[in-house]
Amino acid sequence: MADYHKAGLLYVKDGHVLLCRKDHTTSLLILPGGSFESGETPQQCLRRECSEELGDVEISNLCHLGDYESPAAGEPEKTVRIELYSADLEGTPTAQSEIRDLVWFAPGDDPDQLAPSLRNIIFPDLHRRGLLVQPPIGC
């Protein structure tokens, strides 16, 4: 069983993936989203977390892409389980709450900036499955 259980949002626009850098715990890039509150569904969690982290945005057309387990960003001795969803995003995301900045990660950007879950598991899997047409890293 993973130490952390989170819902994550994969939002791709013009071949760039929207990622977050937190104020604390790690400087690695992570997906928008976060930990479940008691009784929340993944969809409720994502809507709440995206509102908290990305500001005045609405997500719709949620589509479950898969569940992934990996070492946690900044805590390699712990594991994180991510329930990953794609969605449409309305509004302009802006860094809020514990998010220091938002990054539109593109092919050719430094993969060492990515959390292990993205670099080693999620992005390679999505590329293999044809869900990331142009992988943001050299998969």
C-alpha positions in Angstrom: 0.0 0.0 0.0 1.3 3.5 -0.9 2.1 6.1 1.7 0.3 8.8 -0.3 -2.9 8.4 -2.4 -3.5 11.3 -4.8 -5.6 12.3 -7.8 -3.6 13.9 -10.6 -4.6 15.9 -13.7 -3.0 15.6 -17.1 -3.7 18.7 -19.1 -2.0 19.0 -22.4 -2.2 22.2 -24.6 -0.2 22.7 -27.8 2.1 19.7 -27.0 2.9 21.2 -23.5 1.9 19.5 -20.2 0.8 21.7 -17.3 2.9 21.0 -14.3 3.3 22.5 -10.8 6.3 23.4 -8.6 5.4 23.6 -4.9 6.6 26.1 -2.3 7.8 23.2 -0.1 8.7 19.5 0.1 10.3 19.3 -3.4 11.4 21.5 -6.3 10.5 18.7 -8.8 7.6 19.3 -11.1 4.4 17.4 -10.3 0.9 17.1 -11.7 -1.9 19.4 -10.6 -4.0 17.6 -8.0 -3.5 16.2 -4.5 -4.5 14.0 -1.7 -8.0 12.8 -1.1 -10.2 14.1 1.8 -12.4 11.7 3.6 -15.2 10.4 1.4 -14.1 12.2 -1.7 -14.2 10.6 -5.1 -11.3 11.1 -7.5 -13.4 13.6 -9.5 -14.3 15.6 -6.4 -10.7 15.6 -5.2 -9.5 16.9 -8.6 -12.0 19.6 -8.8 -11.2 20.8 -5.3 -7.5 20.6 -5.7 -7.4 22.3 -9.1 -9.5 25.1 -7.7 -7.1 25.5 -4.8 -3.9 25.2 -6.8 -4.8 26.7 -10.2 -7.2 29.5 -9.2 -10.4 30.3 -11.1 -10.6 27.3 -13.4 -13.2 24.6 -14.2 -12.4 21.1 -15.2 -14.8 19.0 -17.2 -14.8 15.8 -19.3 -12.7 13.9 -16.8 -11.3 10.7 -18.3 -9.5 8.1 -16.2 -6.1 7.3 -17.7 -4.7 4.8 -15.2 -3.3 4.3 -11.7 0.4 4.6 -11.1 2.6 3.9 -8.1 6.1 5.4 -7.7 8.6 6.8 -5.2 7.3 10.1 -3.9 8.8 13.3 -5.2 11.3 14.5 -2.6 10.7 11.4 -0.4 12.2 8.5 -2.2 11.7 6.2 0.8 7.9 6.7 0.5 5.5 5.8 -2.3 2.7 7.6 -4.0 -0.3 6.2 -5.8 -1.7 8.5 -8.4 -5.1 8.1 -10.0 -4.5 10.0 -13.2 -7.2 11.8 -15.2 -7.2 13.9 -18.3 -9.8 16.7 -18.6 -10.7 19.9 -20.3 -9.7 23.0 -18.5 -11.6 26.3 -18.7 -10.1 29.6 -17.5 -6.5 30.7 -17.1 -4.5 28.7 -14.5 -2.5 30.7 -12.0 -0.3 29.4 -9.2 -2.3 29.5 -5.9 -1.9 28.1 -2.4 1.2 26.0 -2.0 2.1 26.1 -5.7 5.0 28.4 -6.4 4.7 28.4 -10.1 3.2 26.6 -13.1 5.3 25.2 -15.9 4.2 24.3 -19.4 6.6 21.3 -19.9 7.5 20.7 -23.5 9.5 18.1 -25.5 13.2 19.0 -25.0 12.8 20.4 -21.5 15.0 18.9 -18.9 13.5 15.6 -17.6 15.5 15.9 -14.4 13.0 18.6 -13.3 10.3 16.0 -13.2 9.0 14.0 -10.3 10.1 10.3 -10.6 6.5 9.2 -11.2 6.3 11.4 -14.3 9.8 10.8 -15.6 10.0 7.0 -15.1 6.4 5.7 -15.2 3.6 8.0 -16.2 5.0 9.8 -19.3 6.6 6.7 -20.8 3.3 4.7 -20.3 1.1 7.4 -21.8 3.5 7.6 -24.8 3.5 3.8 -25.3 -0.3 3.9 -25.2 -0.5 6.7 -27.7 -2.1 9.1 -25.2 0.8 11.6 -25.4 1.4 11.9 -29.2 4.6 13.8 -28.7 6.2 12.7 -25.5 7.5 15.5 -23.3 10.7 13.5 -22.7 12.7 11.1 -24.7 10.6 7.9 -24.3 
